[in-house]
Amino acid sequence: MPNSVRMGPDMQANSVATTKHYWIVVADESAAVVYGQERKNGPLTSMFTLENSEGRRHTGELISDRGGRAFDSHGQGRHTMAREKTDPKRHLATIFAKEIAEKIGHAVHDGSCRGYALIAAPRFLGLLRDALATSVKEEPFLSVAKDVVDKDPKFIEGLLSGS
């Protein structure tokens, strides 16, 4: 199922590309809320939300069945054909992190993003940083490892001013 993008109530589709903002990206494996600030330490404006509905599912719901089986004529005998066991939730989180990084990368490259801050769940922040390393050469001006995607903008502003 594809991820969805929702525009914030204070932003119109064309204003995101034409106004230069500092982006504040608040994310975890299942959602990312991108806020804008016209100046650092200014009020936050909700720009858009990305949702990864698959990120909320349990691992058992994501796995269809066990890996295939094979027989060797020499050696171990019967074994699974899967070479590496990848956690499906981590795989989906990595894909979502790349999607977020692409959005940030496009905004930085087209000049609509002056700079960005990352506030992400600790378990997701590393994936997001890895994805950003290939999409954006500019480093975030702030990075906070906290799971606060469901908090209101005032709480996020407090985190920004306290860091």
Secondary structure, DSSP 4 states (H G I P E B T S, - for coil): ---EEEE-TT--HHHHHHS-EEEEEEE-SSEEEEEEESSTTS--EEEEEEE-GGGGS-HHHH--SPPPEEE-SSSS-EEES-SS---HHHHHHHHHHHHHHHHHHHHHHHTSEEEEEEEE-HHHHHHHHHHHHHH-SSPPSEEEE---TTS-HHHHHHHHHH-
